[in-house]
C-alpha cells in the first residue's frame, strides 16, 4: 500500500519522481494476456494527451508512449480509438500540446481555443493573415467538406505547380488548417499520414457536440486540473505547458483551484519555484519500471522539468547538423528504476528487417548488469513490436559492448 506523506507540503526529490512516474502510468505495469481498446483509452485518459509528430525514424511518435507503458500492444487499437467512426471513436485531434490526440471528453474544454483561433489569436501569424484575407477560399473549402466529407488537402488543391517543401502549402491546405484551428472541421481519419477533414458533427459523438458551452475561465481551470493529475506534481510553468496555456490565465486558474481546495501547494526539494499537486497526495513505494521513451513523451517533453526531476539534460538533435550532434539523430531516453539511466540512438531499418542501435550512452553512474539486461530486453521487445526480426548494435562504445554481452546472455536473438 502507498504511504502517505509525513508532511503534506514537503516532497523530497525522490518522492517527487515517484509521484510523477506513477501519475504518468509507470507503476504496477503488467501487460494483460489480451489487449483491448479499453487498455489504450484508459491510459490516454490518464495522460490527457498524446503528441503527434511526423518524424518516422522508428515509428510515429504517438504510438510510442503507449508502448513504453503497456508493452507490445497492437498499434491498430490506437488507430481504432483515434480515427474509427461511431462509438469506437474515443479521441480527437487538436492543438493540445502541439498537434495532439486527446480524449473526446476534452473537446468542450478546447472550444475557447477554437474561438480565439477564429479571431486570429493563438495561431501562426501567416495562418491568421490568411484567415482575414482569404474568406472566399475558406468558404469554398468549407462548402466542399460539407458536400463531400472526409477530404484531404491534396484532393482540393487547385495549384498547377508542384508543391515545394512541407511549409509551401496550397491555398486549400491553408484554408483547411484555418478551419481546423477554428473548430469548423476536425480530423476524420488519416490516409497514410495525411489528415482527412470533415465536419465535427459527422465525426464526434453527439453528446460532445451538444455539450453545453463552458466559459473560458472554467475550461482553463479544467485543463490545469487535468495537467496536474497527469503530472502528479509540477510548477506553474510545468502545468501550463502541458496543454500550452498562457501564463496569466494559468496563474489565475491555479490560484482559484488552490482557494477551492482542488489542489494544494507543495515544496519539492531543490526546486526554486513552488509546485502543485492534488490534495492528500500519496507517494508510491519504489517504482521498478524500465522503458524506452519517445522524445515526445509527456513524462519528459518539458525539458527544464526533466532536468529538475531526473538530473537529465535532453535536447532533440534531429535538426542539428550531423557533425554537431552529441548523441545522435533520434535518441530515446532509457528509464530504469526511477532514473533516466541511458540514451539510445535508434532507427527502424525496415528494408533490412532490423532495429539499428547506432549509439549507446550511459548516464552517470552508468547501468549495472541488471540495468544493461533490462535495456537489452526493452530493445528486443521494441524490435518485436515493430515487426523487426533482428537487432543490430552498430556502436563501438564500451557501453555497446556490454549491451552485446547482455543480449547474448539472455538469448535475445541475432546481433
Beta strands, then each sheet from edge to edge (+ up, - down):
strand 1: 3-4
strand 2: 10-11
strand 3: 50-51
strand 4: 91-95
strand 5: 99-103
strand 6: 186-191
strand 7: 194-198
strand 8: 234-235
strand 9: 263-268
strand 10: 275-278
strand 11: 282-283
strand 12: 290-293
strand 13: 331-336
strand 14: 339-349
strand 15: 354-362
strand 16: 390-393
sheet 1: 1+ 11-
sheet 2: 2+ 9+ 10- 8+
sheet 3: 3+ 5- 4+
sheet 4: 6+ 7-
sheet 5: 12+ 13- 14+ 15- 16-
end
